[in-house]
Amino acid sequence: MTTHGQPPADDEIPASADTADNATSAGADHPTGPEGVAHPRRIRSFVRRAGRSSEAQKRAFDVLGPQFKLDYQPAPLDWPAAFGRENAPRILEIGFGMGETTAHIAKLRADDDFLGVEVHEPGVGAMLKRIGETPLSNVRIIQHDAVEVVENMLPEASLDGVHVFFPDPWHKKRHHKRRLLQAPFVALLASRLKPGGYLHCATDWQEYAEQMLEVLGAEPTLENTAGGYAPRPDYRPVTKFENRGLRLGHGVWDVVFRKRG
Ligand SMILES: C[S@@+](CC[C@H](N)C(=O)[O-])C[C@H]1O[C@@H](n2cnc3c(N)ncnc32)[C@H](O)[C@@H]1O
């Protein structure tokens, strides 16, 4: 296990994952797409992982799910109705895992609204539990493929920020096509940012960090806020896992781009 969070180790990926082209994702070219954005090929950036929810996570699902979980639907999200306020900055987080970072940032930035999208059910339960314990009123969750959420629920120029922290690195070359941050999906994400909005990614996998710099750097509507890698913004906490890696001498890279005005 080399990387952050609890991603599926590449060795756990079923052989069929190589050919699961009927799913959604981030992948390579496809001739057409929404609003002139090349549509990603239908390859998922995730596999459904085994892993049971704890009793506490299940309870959080039942008690807090109805208030804080939003259904996926192929129609624009009504943010004021979902969050109960009109003009708060809108931040999307893709793949929040168990929600440690999300909860920290949402507490710190209480004036911002956070939409967390995650497919892993125990993670959604864990996030709901944190929402109850902290408590947080500015987080909503959609349990669905983030690519479809971005495509179908988030209109152009509607977001103030996007967070993608430690996305699954898909170490093996034959799995690189599953990486979330590839040109078509980055173009789609950029189209959803308001002018001046930001895209913040972090990874502990150097070769994916290089890919992030390259792909975001090649997106004409984005500009780098730093010369290359960015210093870790204060709002992003160093998680327990990250700390352990840092102690072992592993690197972590932040990449922060802004939508051109
Ligand atoms: C390596 S984990 C990192 C979790 C968390 N961001 C952290 O820093 O601990 C990546 C997460 O992204 C989620 N994920 C991957 N592709 C996704 C997608 N297309 N839509 C929603 N979640 C996705 C996975 O389920 C996994 O929980």
The ligand as an SDF file (V2000), in Angstrom:
LIG
                    3D

 27 29  0  0  0  0  0  0  0  0999 V2000
   -7.7860    7.3080   -2.4740 C   0  0  0  0  0  0  0  0  0  0  0  0
   -9.3670    7.7560   -1.8940 S   0  0  0  0  0  0  0  0  0  0  0  0
   -9.0450    9.3460   -1.1630 C   0  0  0  0  0  0  0  0  0  0  0  0
  -10.0980    9.7720   -0.2160 C   0  0  0  0  0  0  0  0  0  0  0  0
   -9.9710   11.1680    0.4130 C   0  0  0  0  0  0  0  0  0  0  0  0
  -10.0590   12.2190   -0.5740 N   0  0  0  0  0  0  0  0  0  0  0  0
   -8.7250   11.2920    1.2280 C   0  0  0  0  0  0  0  0  0  0  0  0
   -7.9240   12.1850    0.9620 O   0  0  0  0  0  0  0  0  0  0  0  0
   -8.5470   10.4800    2.1450 O   0  0  0  0  0  0  0  0  0  0  0  0
  -10.2390    8.1990   -3.3910 C   0  0  0  0  0  0  0  0  0  0  0  0
  -11.7350    8.1890   -3.2280 C   0  0  0  0  0  0  0  0  0  0  0  0
  -12.3400    8.6500   -4.4150 O   0  0  0  0  0  0  0  0  0  0  0  0
  -13.5400    7.9210   -4.6200 C   0  0  0  0  0  0  0  0  0  0  0  0
  -13.8610    8.0290   -6.0620 N   0  0  0  0  0  0  0  0  0  0  0  0
  -13.0860    7.6360   -7.0960 C   0  0  0  0  0  0  0  0  0  0  0  0
  -13.6790    7.9160   -8.2660 N   0  0  0  0  0  0  0  0  0  0  0  0
  -14.8690    8.5050   -7.9550 C   0  0  0  0  0  0  0  0  0  0  0  0
  -15.9240    9.0130   -8.7540 C   0  0  0  0  0  0  0  0  0  0  0  0
  -15.8870    8.9870  -10.0970 N   0  0  0  0  0  0  0  0  0  0  0  0
  -16.9980    9.5300   -8.1200 N   0  0  0  0  0  0  0  0  0  0  0  0
  -17.0550    9.5680   -6.7570 C   0  0  0  0  0  0  0  0  0  0  0  0
  -16.0620    9.1050   -5.9610 N   0  0  0  0  0  0  0  0  0  0  0  0
  -14.9860    8.5760   -6.5480 C   0  0  0  0  0  0  0  0  0  0  0  0
  -13.2230    6.5240   -4.1480 C   0  0  0  0  0  0  0  0  0  0  0  0
  -14.3740    5.8060   -3.7840 O   0  0  0  0  0  0  0  0  0  0  0  0
  -12.3020    6.8100   -2.9490 C   0  0  0  0  0  0  0  0  0  0  0  0
  -13.0400    6.8680   -1.7420 O   0  0  0  0  0  0  0  0  0  0  0  0
  1  2  1  0
  2  3  1  0
  2 10  1  0
  3  4  1  0
  4  5  1  0
  5  6  1  0
  5  7  1  0
  7  8  2  0
  7  9  1  0
 10 11  1  0
 11 12  1  0
 11 26  1  0
 12 13  1  0
 13 14  1  0
 13 24  1  0
 14 15  1  0
 14 23  1  0
 15 16  2  0
 16 17  1  0
 17 18  1  0
 17 23  2  0
 18 19  1  0
 18 20  2  0
 20 21  1  0
 21 22  2  0
 22 23  1  0
 24 25  1  0
 24 26  1  0
 26 27  1  0
M  CHG  2   2   1   9  -1
M  END
$$$$
